[in-house]
C-alpha cells in the first residue's frame, strides 16, 4: 500500500492544471461525463507504472486510438505535459 500525498497534473489527457494536496487522506473522484475523472486516474497509473493500460492492449473494449486519441490525448503543448506524484509507504508496509 502507498499513501498519495500530492498529485500534480498539467497538460495531460485534457487536464490543463490540477494540484491535489491530499495530506495522507482518502479521496474520491466524482463528476459529470467529460470532466476529467478518468484523466486523474490515468495520471496516477501513469505516475506509478509509466503506462495507461486501459488505452491499449487487452481489455480496452476495442477503444480505437485513431478515433479517440484526439479527444483523449489532445493537448496544445505536449512538451509541457507533467504528472508528478508524491507518495510514501506507511510504517510497517513492504
LINFENWO-V712050 format. One record per backbone hydrogen bond with DSSP energy under -0.5 kcal/mol. CO is the residue of the C=O (numbers start at 1). NH is the residue of the N-H. Records with the same first field share a line. If there is no record, write none. Layout:
CO->NH ; NH
//
This chain:
2->4
3->5 ; 88
5->22 ; 23
6->86
7->20
8->84
9->18
10->82
12->15
14->16
15->11 ; 12
16->11
18->9
19->21
20->7 ; 22
22->25
28->30
32->35
36->40
37->41
38->42
39->43
40->44
41->45
42->46
43->47
44->48
45->49 ; 50 ; 51
46->50
52->55
53->56
57->60
60->63
63->65
64->68
65->69
68->71 ; 72
69->73
77->80
78->81
82->10
84->8
85->87
86->5 ; 6
88->3
90->93
//
